[in-house]
Amino acid sequence: MGRTTPTYRRFLDAYEDDWADYRRALRREHRGDFDRLFEGAAAHAHAAGLQNPPDALEAMYLSMLLAHQAEIRRLRDRLDAVESAGTDDTELAESSESADHAGSDT
């Protein structure tokens, strides 16, 4: 990627722009989720750019999947810590719901 093909970051920006109408049509509660997909892809832009695949979509999808795996691992670690500490499940659910709602209105 570079002179003959667009950089991965440019590809990613253009691809996200192509889907702007789709994003606007989503319910407000899902727009943040849509944005986080592309944030996950951008978080691994360096590795995706180094891979330089013929089809940049593959790198984008893999980067999104990797971001999901990292989030799953983070949540599992958090759950393990809560279970080890013996925290009441009700307290966990309430704190998780309030945290989820705080960032979902984008």
N, C-alpha and C positions, 0 to 999 in steps of 0.2 A: 504494500500500500504506500502511496506517496505520490510520485509524479504521474504514473500511468493510471493508477486507480485512487479513488478518494481514500483518505485516512479512515480508520475505523470510527473515530469520533465524528468526523463529518458524515459518514454513512449513517451512524446512529442518530445524529441530529436530523438529518433529512428523512430518515425512516419515521422518526417520531412526528415530525411535521406532516408527513403524508397521512398519519392517523389522527390528526388534530380534530377532524370532524367527528370521528368515532368517539374520541375522548369527550367532546362537547355533548354528544348524544347520551353518554353514560349518566346514570343517576349520580348525584353529587357524592353519595357515600362510596362510590366505586372509583371516582376520579383519582383519589389519592393512591388507591391500589394500582391503577394504571400507571401513574407517575412513578411509583416505586419499582415497577418492572424495569423501566428505563434507567432509573437510578442504579439498580442492580447491574444492568448491562454496562453502564458507564463506570461503575466501581472497578470493573475488571478490564477497562479499555487498554491498559498497557499490555496485558497478556494477550488480549484478542488482537491487538495491532501487531504484536510480534509473531503471532501464529500466521497472519497474513493468508487466510484461506481464500480460495477462489470465490466462494460465496460467503460474504460477510454475515449473512443471516445465521449461518451455523455458529459463528463465534458469538453473535448476539444472544441466540437461544441458550447456548452453553453458559454464557455469563449470567443470564437470568436464572438458570437452574442452579448455578453455583451460589448465587445470592440467596435463593430459597433454601438451599441446604445449610448455608451458614446461619440463616434465621432459625431453621428447625433445630440445629445444634444449640444455638443460644437459648432457645425456649426450653429444650430438654435439660440443659444445664441448670437453668433457673428453676424448673420444676423439681429436679433432683435436690437442689439446695433447699427449696421450700419443704419438700417431703422429709428431708433429713432433719430440718429444724423443727418439724412437727407443727407447722403453722396450720391453723384452721383453714379448710378448703373454702369456706365462705369468705373469709378475709382475702384470700388469694383471688377469687373470682371477682370480688368487688374492686380490688385495686387494679386488676387486669382490665376490667371493663372500663373503668375511668381513664386508664392510660390509653386504651384503644380509641375511645371516643374523643380524646383530646387532640389526636393527630389525624382524624379521618374526615374533617370538614374542609378539605382543600379543593 
